[in-house]
Amino acid sequence: MTQIKIYGRRDVWADRRREVSDTLHECLTEVWRLPEDKRFHRFLLLDAEDLLCPQRSERYLIVEIVCFTGRTDEAKRDLIRTLFARAQERLDLPAADLEIVIIESPQVNWGIRGLPGDELTLTYPVSV
């Protein structure tokens, strides 16, 4: 299971939500082999005065990836590298204006479709 939270300025990113979501999901399906239908993205867009980041431009974007534990360090590095490259390529977003954090939680800490996460049968690998 993977859920994404995207933080940025409303005036910059509101009209580009789909483009951002598509870019992120493409990276996750390619690198972590998530199924195409496993897209859980939440946009938390803020007014300019509510996102203070003096050393970044108005295009600053924070991407939080909340997921099950189990992926290797190399899989996490590969995803981060791919996200930086695609954000530059597809969103014209320089590396200085993108921050990525991967937050892992044991499967047992999740409740999905009426079950604890460690009792789910997944259709994709978590230990990539």
PyMOL commands that set and color helices and strands:
alter all, ss='L'
color gray80, all
select helices_A, chain A and resi 10-31+48-50+73-91+95-97+107-109+117-119
alter helices_A, ss='H'
color red, helices_A
select strands_A, chain A and resi 2-9+41-46+61-68+98-105+111-112+115-116
alter strands_A, ss='S'
color yellow, strands_A
deselect
rebuild
show_as cartoon
